[in-house]
């Protein structure tokens, strides 16, 4: 952590990090913000790379730099601890979240410890979703062609070099970015007129934060916010959008075998919710069956539901 603090001590290097928070930039673009010689600027880049705060990728004759956000967040967390501000260690559950979100939060903590990280970031939340292995979020990833096992390995490989020293009996601190993403999930739920933030809204929030490790890893799979949002609402073009004679909505039906408390195999599914909608007058007018993609024994169907406006309850 000494190299990180040394890198952050200089105002020029802090300004470089501030610029890279906005977007990836080439060395030439960064140089345009400073009246520095090329050797001086190169030395700043060297110290930032040594501290693992940025990475540089060569494209032809140019070098493009990007921020390694998780390492910077980890450094800020350590500084907050040193100053005695330990509130960051508490799980970020300010709102009322359903059990499925709480499971992902607990999974994220376990994944951080498994990787030896002494912080919990967006990458661990994504691993928490993968570990849960079911639900609408996993269904959306499956629909976009993402294999969960490959995704998990990609996350492990991406963050392997930033390991810390977390122990199983410790509570790793949550990075400000991870806390913010949980708040953003609630905003996504409100935008989609959902009564409560669920894991699919958390996935959208992770993708919306393009600087986070989770979004960067998913980008390598060709997944971004727009595509995930579309996959969540197709074949209808939105949630309960009204036409001239009927209204349509999408319903993602999932089911997978799980063990109950007595180790009996039962089906984890949202079929009861679908039956409720059918009783309200909705009918299935389209279907896309993904079968067992996404996780072993996991089945997903994207259903297009329609109902006549005249029969809709008042």
C-alpha atoms as a printed R data frame, in Angstrom:
    type eleno elety resid chain resno       x       y       z
1   ATOM     1    CA   UNK     A     1   0.000   0.000   0.000
2   ATOM     2    CA   UNK     A     2   3.049   2.294   0.412
3   ATOM     3    CA   UNK     A     3   3.396   2.658  -3.383
4   ATOM     4    CA   UNK     A     4  -0.287   3.568  -3.644
5   ATOM     5    CA   UNK     A     5   0.000   6.319  -1.051
6   ATOM     6    CA   UNK     A     6   3.177   7.617  -2.689
7   ATOM     7    CA   UNK     A     7   1.395   7.786  -6.042
8   ATOM     8    CA   UNK     A     8  -1.614   9.571  -4.541
9   ATOM     9    CA   UNK     A     9   0.546  12.111  -2.693
10  ATOM    10    CA   UNK     A    10   1.307  14.091  -5.857
11  ATOM    11    CA   UNK     A    11  -1.392  16.508  -7.165
12  ATOM    12    CA   UNK     A    12  -0.448  15.870 -10.801
13  ATOM    13    CA   UNK     A    13  -0.932  12.133 -10.410
14  ATOM    14    CA   UNK     A    14  -4.235  12.717  -8.632
15  ATOM    15    CA   UNK     A    15  -5.327  14.868 -11.572
16  ATOM    16    CA   UNK     A    16  -4.385  12.067 -13.986
17  ATOM    17    CA   UNK     A    17  -6.540   9.647 -12.001
18  ATOM    18    CA   UNK     A    18  -9.386  12.170 -12.033
19  ATOM    19    CA   UNK     A    19  -9.174  12.372 -15.832
20  ATOM    20    CA   UNK     A    20  -9.136   8.572 -16.172
21  ATOM    21    CA   UNK     A    21 -12.225   8.316 -13.974
22  ATOM    22    CA   UNK     A    22 -14.105   9.981 -16.811
23  ATOM    23    CA   UNK     A    23 -12.882   7.678 -19.590
24  ATOM    24    CA   UNK     A    24  -9.933   5.801 -21.071
25  ATOM    25    CA   UNK     A    25  -7.382   8.261 -22.514
26  ATOM    26    CA   UNK     A    26  -4.195   8.094 -24.555
27  ATOM    27    CA   UNK     A    27  -0.930   9.514 -23.275
28  ATOM    28    CA   UNK     A    28  -1.262  12.355 -25.767
29  ATOM    29    CA   UNK     A    29  -4.755  13.254 -24.557
30  ATOM    30    CA   UNK     A    30  -3.579  13.322 -20.945
31  ATOM    31    CA   UNK     A    31  -0.532  15.406 -21.863
32  ATOM    32    CA   UNK     A    32  -2.854  18.047 -23.300
33  ATOM    33    CA   UNK     A    33  -4.054  18.828 -19.766
34  ATOM    34    CA   UNK     A    34  -0.565  19.545 -18.412
35  ATOM    35    CA   UNK     A    35   2.359  21.759 -19.342
36  ATOM    36    CA   UNK     A    36   4.886  19.018 -18.593
37  ATOM    37    CA   UNK     A    37   7.761  17.529 -20.543
38  ATOM    38    CA   UNK     A    38   7.335  14.025 -21.930
39  ATOM    39    CA   UNK     A    39   9.945  12.481 -19.527
40  ATOM    40    CA   UNK     A    40   8.221  14.075 -16.507
41  ATOM    41    CA   UNK     A    41   4.810  12.791 -17.547
42  ATOM    42    CA   UNK     A    42   6.266   9.339 -18.276
43  ATOM    43    CA   UNK     A    43   7.598   9.222 -14.712
44  ATOM    44    CA   UNK     A    44   4.112   9.957 -13.357
45  ATOM    45    CA   UNK     A    45   2.698   7.139 -15.485
46  ATOM    46    CA   UNK     A    46   5.431   4.787 -14.244
47  ATOM    47    CA   UNK     A    47   4.649   5.477 -10.579
48  ATOM    48    CA   UNK     A    48   0.912   5.068 -11.138
49  ATOM    49    CA   UNK     A    49   1.483   1.739 -12.913
50  ATOM    50    CA   UNK     A    50   3.837   0.550 -10.161
51  ATOM    51    CA   UNK     A    51   1.088   1.305  -7.658
52  ATOM    52    CA   UNK     A    52  -1.287  -0.777  -9.817
53  ATOM    53    CA   UNK     A    53  -3.646   2.204 -10.102
54  ATOM    54    CA   UNK     A    54  -3.651   2.365 -13.912
55  ATOM    55    CA   UNK     A    55  -2.930   0.075 -16.818
56  ATOM    56    CA   UNK     A    56  -1.589   0.981 -20.233
57  ATOM    57    CA   UNK     A    57  -2.421  -0.863 -23.442
58  ATOM    58    CA   UNK     A    58  -0.559  -0.194 -26.687
59  ATOM    59    CA   UNK     A    59  -2.612   0.456 -29.808
60  ATOM    60    CA   UNK     A    60  -0.292   0.938 -32.772
61  ATOM    61    CA   UNK     A    61   2.051   3.757 -31.797
62  ATOM    62    CA   UNK     A    62  -0.228   5.100 -29.034
63  ATOM    63    CA   UNK     A    63  -0.688   3.947 -25.440
64  ATOM    64    CA   UNK     A    64  -4.190   4.097 -23.934
65  ATOM    65    CA   UNK     A    65  -4.443   4.316 -20.144
66  ATOM    66    CA   UNK     A    66  -7.355   3.223 -17.993
67  ATOM    67    CA   UNK     A    67  -8.074   3.397 -14.278
68  ATOM    68    CA   UNK     A    68  -7.922   0.229 -12.162
69  ATOM    69    CA   UNK     A    69 -10.854   1.288 -10.037
70  ATOM    70    CA   UNK     A    70 -10.896  -1.623  -7.588
71  ATOM    71    CA   UNK     A    71  -7.306  -0.971  -6.468
72  ATOM    72    CA   UNK     A    72  -8.024   2.723  -5.944
73  ATOM    73    CA   UNK     A    73 -11.145   1.907  -3.935
74  ATOM    74    CA   UNK     A    74  -9.143  -0.558  -1.834
75  ATOM    75    CA   UNK     A    75  -6.558   2.149  -1.089
76  ATOM    76    CA   UNK     A    76  -9.277   4.588  -0.043
77  ATOM    77    CA   UNK     A    77 -10.805   1.940   2.231
78  ATOM    78    CA   UNK     A    78  -7.453   1.318   3.931
79  ATOM    79    CA   UNK     A    79  -7.026   5.067   4.431
80  ATOM    80    CA   UNK     A    80 -10.505   5.326   5.979
81  ATOM    81    CA   UNK     A    81  -9.611   2.490   8.365
82  ATOM    82    CA   UNK     A    82  -6.360   4.221   9.307
83  ATOM    83    CA   UNK     A    83  -8.334   7.368  10.138
84  ATOM    84    CA   UNK     A    84 -10.729   5.355  12.286
85  ATOM    85    CA   UNK     A    85 -13.725   5.571   9.937
86  ATOM    86    CA   UNK     A    86 -14.854   1.936  10.107
87  ATOM    87    CA   UNK     A    87 -18.445   2.491   8.983
88  ATOM    88    CA   UNK     A    88 -17.454   1.268   5.505
89  ATOM    89    CA   UNK     A    89 -17.158  -2.238   6.902
90  ATOM    90    CA   UNK     A    90 -20.889  -2.600   7.535
91  ATOM    91    CA   UNK     A    91 -22.990  -4.292   4.840
92  ATOM    92    CA   UNK     A    92 -24.640  -1.593   2.682
93  ATOM    93    CA   UNK     A    93 -28.255  -2.504   3.412
94  ATOM    94    CA   UNK     A    94 -29.828   0.917   4.026
95  ATOM    95    CA   UNK     A    95 -33.013  -0.022   2.178
96  ATOM    96    CA   UNK     A    96 -35.378  -2.949   2.537
97  ATOM    97    CA   UNK     A    97 -34.050  -5.558   0.107
98  ATOM    98    CA   UNK     A    98 -35.570  -8.979  -0.663
99  ATOM    99    CA   UNK     A    99 -33.851 -12.166   0.466
100 ATOM   100    CA   UNK     A   100 -32.377 -12.783  -2.988
101 ATOM   101    CA   UNK     A   101 -30.359  -9.548  -2.729
102 ATOM   102    CA   UNK     A   102 -29.238 -10.452   0.786
103 ATOM   103    CA   UNK     A   103 -28.016 -13.812  -0.541
104 ATOM   104    CA   UNK     A   104 -25.953 -12.042  -3.223
105 ATOM   105    CA   UNK     A   105 -24.485  -9.674  -0.593
106 ATOM   106    CA   UNK     A   106 -23.458 -12.612   1.579
107 ATOM   107    CA   UNK     A   107 -22.060 -14.403  -1.473
108 ATOM   108    CA   UNK     A   108 -20.032 -11.294  -2.332
109 ATOM   109    CA   UNK     A   109 -18.433 -11.326   1.121
110 ATOM   110    CA   UNK     A   110 -17.585 -15.026   0.782
111 ATOM   111    CA   UNK     A   111 -16.110 -14.500  -2.690
112 ATOM   112    CA   UNK     A   112 -13.918 -11.641  -1.446
113 ATOM   113    CA   UNK     A   113 -12.554 -13.888   1.297
114 ATOM   114    CA   UNK     A   114 -12.060 -16.764  -1.153
115 ATOM   115    CA   UNK     A   115  -9.931 -14.521  -3.364
116 ATOM   116    CA   UNK     A   116  -7.970 -13.177  -0.387
117 ATOM   117    CA   UNK     A   117  -9.246  -9.636  -0.918
118 ATOM   118    CA   UNK     A   118  -9.563  -7.289   2.040
119 ATOM   119    CA   UNK     A   119 -12.377  -5.280   0.407
120 ATOM   120    CA   UNK     A   120 -15.710  -6.001  -1.300
121 ATOM   121    CA   UNK     A   121 -16.147  -4.397  -4.721
122 ATOM   122    CA   UNK     A   122 -18.371  -4.645  -7.762
123 ATOM   123    CA   UNK     A   123 -16.493  -7.714  -8.970
124 ATOM   124    CA   UNK     A   124 -17.512  -9.572  -5.802
125 ATOM   125    CA   UNK     A   125 -21.154  -8.562  -6.252
126 ATOM   126    CA   UNK     A   126 -21.040 -10.006  -9.765
127 ATOM   127    CA   UNK     A   127 -19.475 -13.186  -8.388
128 ATOM   128    CA   UNK     A   128 -22.277 -13.216  -5.814
129 ATOM   129    CA   UNK     A   129 -24.857 -13.207  -8.608
130 ATOM   130    CA   UNK     A   130 -23.018 -16.018 -10.402
131 ATOM   131    CA   UNK     A   131 -22.766 -18.050  -7.198
132 ATOM   132    CA   UNK     A   132 -26.528 -17.736  -6.600
133 ATOM   133    CA   UNK     A   133 -26.911 -19.394 -10.006
134 ATOM   134    CA   UNK     A   134 -30.597 -18.677 -10.542
135 ATOM   135    CA   UNK     A   135 -33.103 -15.887 -10.939
136 ATOM   136    CA   UNK     A   136 -33.838 -13.299 -13.589
137 ATOM   137    CA   UNK     A   137 -30.303 -11.832 -13.600
138 ATOM   138    CA   UNK     A   138 -28.759 -15.192 -14.463
139 ATOM   139    CA   UNK     A   139 -31.500 -15.737 -17.044
140 ATOM   140    CA   UNK     A   140 -30.588 -12.446 -18.729
141 ATOM   141    CA   UNK     A   141 -26.896 -13.373 -18.807
142 ATOM   142    CA   UNK     A   142 -27.814 -16.748 -20.292
143 ATOM   143    CA   UNK     A   143 -29.933 -15.087 -22.949
144 ATOM   144    CA   UNK     A   144 -26.954 -12.924 -23.898
145 ATOM   145    CA   UNK     A   145 -24.827 -16.050 -24.339
146 ATOM   146    CA   UNK     A   146 -22.751 -15.781 -21.155
147 ATOM   147    CA   UNK     A   147 -21.557 -19.054 -19.634
148 ATOM   148    CA   UNK     A   148 -21.449 -18.685 -15.842
149 ATOM   149    CA   UNK     A   149 -18.392 -20.888 -15.319
150 ATOM   150    CA   UNK     A   150 -16.415 -18.933 -17.927
151 ATOM   151    CA   UNK     A   151 -17.568 -15.632 -16.429
152 ATOM   152    CA   UNK     A   152 -16.477 -16.692 -12.943
153 ATOM   153    CA   UNK     A   153 -13.031 -17.692 -14.217
154 ATOM   154    CA   UNK     A   154 -12.685 -14.408 -16.098
155 ATOM   155    CA   UNK     A   155 -13.436 -12.409 -12.941
156 ATOM   156    CA   UNK     A   156 -10.951 -14.494 -10.946
157 ATOM   157    CA   UNK     A   157  -8.265 -13.911 -13.579
158 ATOM   158    CA   UNK     A   158  -8.994 -10.177 -13.819
159 ATOM   159    CA   UNK     A   159  -8.641  -9.463 -10.095
160 ATOM   160    CA   UNK     A   160  -6.082 -12.123  -9.144
161 ATOM   161    CA   UNK     A   161  -3.210  -9.628  -8.995
162 ATOM   162    CA   UNK     A   162  -4.934  -7.319  -6.489
163 ATOM   163    CA   UNK     A   163  -5.205  -9.812  -3.634
164 ATOM   164    CA   UNK     A   164  -5.111  -8.756   0.001
165 ATOM   165    CA   UNK     A   165  -5.121 -10.664   3.238
166 ATOM   166    CA   UNK     A   166  -8.760 -11.186   4.211
167 ATOM   167    CA   UNK     A   167  -9.435 -13.946   6.736
168 ATOM   168    CA   UNK     A   168 -12.660 -15.992   7.056
169 ATOM   169    CA   UNK     A   169 -13.482 -14.461  10.452
170 ATOM   170    CA   UNK     A   170 -13.105 -10.855   9.263
171 ATOM   171    CA   UNK     A   171 -15.607  -8.492   7.672
172 ATOM   172    CA   UNK     A   172 -14.007  -6.942   4.545
173 ATOM   173    CA   UNK     A   173 -15.028  -3.312   3.985
174 ATOM   174    CA   UNK     A   174 -17.363  -2.363   1.164
175 ATOM   175    CA   UNK     A   175 -15.900   0.023  -1.381
176 ATOM   176    CA   UNK     A   176 -17.833   3.264  -1.956
177 ATOM   177    CA   UNK     A   177 -18.465   2.102  -5.531
178 ATOM   178    CA   UNK     A   178 -20.059  -1.185  -4.381
179 ATOM   179    CA   UNK     A   179 -22.270   0.678  -1.912
180 ATOM   180    CA   UNK     A   180 -23.315   3.107  -4.604
181 ATOM   181    CA   UNK     A   181 -24.230   0.268  -6.970
182 ATOM   182    CA   UNK     A   182 -26.643  -1.152  -4.397
183 ATOM   183    CA   UNK     A   183 -28.321   2.233  -4.162
184 ATOM   184    CA   UNK     A   184 -28.413   2.424  -7.959
185 ATOM   185    CA   UNK     A   185 -30.203  -0.952  -8.037
186 ATOM   186    CA   UNK     A   186 -33.101   0.629  -6.154
187 ATOM   187    CA   UNK     A   187 -33.180   3.444  -8.716
188 ATOM   188    CA   UNK     A   188 -33.282   0.892 -11.561
189 ATOM   189    CA   UNK     A   189 -36.217  -0.836  -9.867
190 ATOM   190    CA   UNK     A   190 -38.089   2.464  -9.612
191 ATOM   191    CA   UNK     A   191 -37.390   3.237 -13.283
192 ATOM   192    CA   UNK     A   192 -38.849  -0.149 -14.261
193 ATOM   193    CA   UNK     A   193 -41.838   0.374 -11.944
194 ATOM   194    CA   UNK     A   194 -40.855  -2.578  -9.790
195 ATOM   195    CA   UNK     A   195 -41.975  -2.446  -6.136
196 ATOM   196    CA   UNK     A   196 -38.570  -3.573  -4.838
197 ATOM   197    CA   UNK     A   197 -34.990  -3.849  -6.056
198 ATOM   198    CA   UNK     A   198 -34.155  -7.411  -7.113
199 ATOM   199    CA   UNK     A   199 -30.990  -9.072  -8.419
200 ATOM   200    CA   UNK     A   200 -31.768  -8.169 -12.032
201 ATOM   201    CA   UNK     A   201 -31.794  -4.493 -11.041
202 ATOM   202    CA   UNK     A   202 -28.460  -5.012  -9.297
203 ATOM   203    CA   UNK     A   203 -27.061  -6.461 -12.531
204 ATOM   204    CA   UNK     A   204 -28.228  -3.378 -14.440
205 ATOM   205    CA   UNK     A   205 -26.649  -1.114 -11.809
206 ATOM   206    CA   UNK     A   206 -23.339  -2.987 -12.116
207 ATOM   207    CA   UNK     A   207 -23.423  -2.485 -15.882
208 ATOM   208    CA   UNK     A   208 -24.357   1.177 -15.570
209 ATOM   209    CA   UNK     A   209 -21.193   1.828 -13.564
210 ATOM   210    CA   UNK     A   210 -18.864   1.416 -16.537
211 ATOM   211    CA   UNK     A   211 -15.759   2.212 -14.478
212 ATOM   212    CA   UNK     A   212 -16.348  -0.740 -12.153
213 ATOM   213    CA   UNK     A   213 -14.563  -4.050 -12.569
214 ATOM   214    CA   UNK     A   214 -17.872  -5.922 -13.003
215 ATOM   215    CA   UNK     A   215 -18.874  -3.822 -16.011
216 ATOM   216    CA   UNK     A   216 -15.402  -4.105 -17.537
217 ATOM   217    CA   UNK     A   217 -15.423  -7.897 -17.258
218 ATOM   218    CA   UNK     A   218 -18.940  -8.167 -18.702
219 ATOM   219    CA   UNK     A   219 -17.940  -5.852 -21.557
220 ATOM   220    CA   UNK     A   220 -15.427  -8.497 -22.628
221 ATOM   221    CA   UNK     A   221 -18.419 -10.837 -23.073
222 ATOM   222    CA   UNK     A   222 -20.198  -8.256 -25.204
223 ATOM   223    CA   UNK     A   223 -22.650  -7.390 -22.418
224 ATOM   224    CA   UNK     A   224 -23.500  -3.787 -21.577
225 ATOM   225    CA   UNK     A   225 -26.359  -1.927 -19.901
226 ATOM   226    CA   UNK     A   226 -28.374  -1.377 -23.075
227 ATOM   227    CA   UNK     A   227 -28.187  -5.017 -24.167
228 ATOM   228    CA   UNK     A   228 -29.051  -6.342 -20.694
229 ATOM   229    CA   UNK     A   229 -31.986  -3.943 -20.374
230 ATOM   230    CA   UNK     A   230 -33.268  -5.034 -23.776
231 ATOM   231    CA   UNK     A   231 -32.798  -8.733 -22.982
232 ATOM   232    CA   UNK     A   232 -34.779  -8.209 -19.797
233 ATOM   233    CA   UNK     A   233 -37.767  -6.690 -21.593
234 ATOM   234    CA   UNK     A   234 -37.920  -8.513 -24.942
235 ATOM   235    CA   UNK     A   235 -39.932  -9.782 -26.797
236 ATOM   236    CA   UNK     A   236 -42.156  -6.963 -25.566
237 ATOM   237    CA   UNK     A   237 -40.574  -3.540 -25.907
238 ATOM   238    CA   UNK     A   238 -41.148  -2.645 -22.262
239 ATOM   239    CA   UNK     A   239 -42.971  -3.574 -19.107
240 ATOM   240    CA   UNK     A   240 -46.744  -3.457 -19.665
241 ATOM   241    CA   UNK     A   241 -46.631  -1.105 -22.652
242 ATOM   242    CA   UNK     A   242 -50.123  -0.317 -23.951
243 ATOM   243    CA   UNK     A   243 -51.056  -0.558 -27.629
244 ATOM   244    CA   UNK     A   244 -54.285   0.408 -29.319
245 ATOM   245    CA   UNK     A   245 -56.182  -2.771 -28.392
246 ATOM   246    CA   UNK     A   246 -53.941  -4.697 -26.041
247 ATOM   247    CA   UNK     A   247 -51.037  -4.377 -23.640
248 ATOM   248    CA   UNK     A   248 -47.949  -6.548 -23.566
249 ATOM   249    CA   UNK     A   249 -45.222  -7.413 -21.129
250 ATOM   250    CA   UNK     A   250 -42.369  -9.861 -20.800
251 ATOM   251    CA   UNK     A   251 -42.205 -12.544 -18.138
252 ATOM   252    CA   UNK     A   252 -39.008 -14.503 -17.462
253 ATOM   253    CA   UNK     A   253 -39.955 -17.944 -16.173
254 ATOM   254    CA   UNK     A   254 -37.179 -19.857 -14.461
255 ATOM   255    CA   UNK     A   255 -36.911 -23.096 -12.535
256 ATOM   256    CA   UNK     A   256 -34.054 -25.164 -11.171
257 ATOM   257    CA   UNK     A   257 -33.678 -28.132  -8.814
258 ATOM   258    CA   UNK     A   258 -32.531 -27.246  -5.277
259 ATOM   259    CA   UNK     A   259 -32.309 -29.123  -1.988
260 ATOM   260    CA   UNK     A   260 -34.635 -28.178   0.868
261 ATOM   261    CA   UNK     A   261 -33.734 -28.362   4.581
262 ATOM   262    CA   UNK     A   262 -34.339 -32.122   4.554
263 ATOM   263    CA   UNK     A   263 -32.192 -32.508   1.413
264 ATOM   264    CA   UNK     A   264 -35.169 -33.285  -0.786
265 ATOM   265    CA   UNK     A   265 -35.012 -32.061  -4.388
266 ATOM   266    CA   UNK     A   266 -37.580 -29.341  -5.012
267 ATOM   267    CA   UNK     A   267 -38.087 -26.853  -7.829
268 ATOM   268    CA   UNK     A   268 -37.070 -23.261  -7.292
269 ATOM   269    CA   UNK     A   269 -39.335 -21.379  -9.671
270 ATOM   270    CA   UNK     A   270 -41.546 -18.320 -10.113
271 ATOM   271    CA   UNK     A   271 -44.347 -20.355 -11.724
272 ATOM   272    CA   UNK     A   272 -46.787 -19.233  -9.014
273 ATOM   273    CA   UNK     A   273 -46.299 -15.607 -10.072
274 ATOM   274    CA   UNK     A   274 -46.970 -16.549 -13.699
275 ATOM   275    CA   UNK     A   275 -50.179 -18.354 -12.710
276 ATOM   276    CA   UNK     A   276 -51.305 -15.214 -10.882
277 ATOM   277    CA   UNK     A   277 -50.825 -13.123 -14.038
278 ATOM   278    CA   UNK     A   278 -52.723 -15.667 -16.151
279 ATOM   279    CA   UNK     A   279 -55.584 -15.495 -13.657
280 ATOM   280    CA   UNK     A   280 -55.639 -11.719 -14.144
281 ATOM   281    CA   UNK     A   281 -56.357 -12.135 -17.836
282 ATOM   282    CA   UNK     A   282 -52.877 -12.310 -19.358
283 ATOM   283    CA   UNK     A   283 -52.233 -14.943 -22.038
284 ATOM   284    CA   UNK     A   284 -48.939 -16.310 -23.394
285 ATOM   285    CA   UNK     A   285 -48.539 -14.980 -26.937
286 ATOM   286    CA   UNK     A   286 -44.867 -15.769 -27.498
287 ATOM   287    CA   UNK     A   287 -42.121 -17.933 -26.045
288 ATOM   288    CA   UNK     A   288 -38.353 -18.277 -26.269
289 ATOM   289    CA   UNK     A   289 -37.035 -21.341 -24.436
290 ATOM   290    CA   UNK     A   290 -33.359 -21.204 -23.449
291 ATOM   291    CA   UNK     A   291 -33.384 -24.683 -21.930
292 ATOM   292    CA   UNK     A   292 -30.530 -25.381 -19.523
293 ATOM   293    CA   UNK     A   293 -28.216 -22.526 -20.511
294 ATOM   294    CA   UNK     A   294 -26.578 -20.586 -17.699
295 ATOM   295    CA   UNK     A   295 -26.257 -23.200 -14.955
296 ATOM   296    CA   UNK     A   296 -26.581 -26.951 -14.505
297 ATOM   297    CA   UNK     A   297 -30.224 -27.967 -14.264
298 ATOM   298    CA   UNK     A   298 -31.335 -24.367 -14.756
299 ATOM   299    CA   UNK     A   299 -34.087 -23.674 -17.291
300 ATOM   300    CA   UNK     A   300 -35.264 -20.319 -18.558
301 ATOM   301    CA   UNK     A   301 -38.152 -19.283 -20.786
302 ATOM   302    CA   UNK     A   302 -38.824 -15.728 -21.962
303 ATOM   303    CA   UNK     A   303 -42.591 -15.377 -22.331
304 ATOM   304    CA   UNK     A   304 -44.479 -12.636 -24.127
305 ATOM   305    CA   UNK     A   305 -47.737 -11.955 -22.286
306 ATOM   306    CA   UNK     A   306 -50.691 -10.058 -23.755
307 ATOM   307    CA   UNK     A   307 -54.138  -9.125 -22.650
308 ATOM   308    CA   UNK     A   308 -57.021  -7.201 -24.118
309 ATOM   309    CA   UNK     A   309 -57.294  -3.704 -22.702
310 ATOM   310    CA   UNK     A   310 -61.056  -4.108 -22.428
311 ATOM   311    CA   UNK     A   311 -60.589  -7.071 -20.016
312 ATOM   312    CA   UNK     A   312 -57.971  -5.358 -17.872
313 ATOM   313    CA   UNK     A   313 -58.990  -4.779 -14.268
314 ATOM   314    CA   UNK     A   314 -59.865  -1.183 -13.468
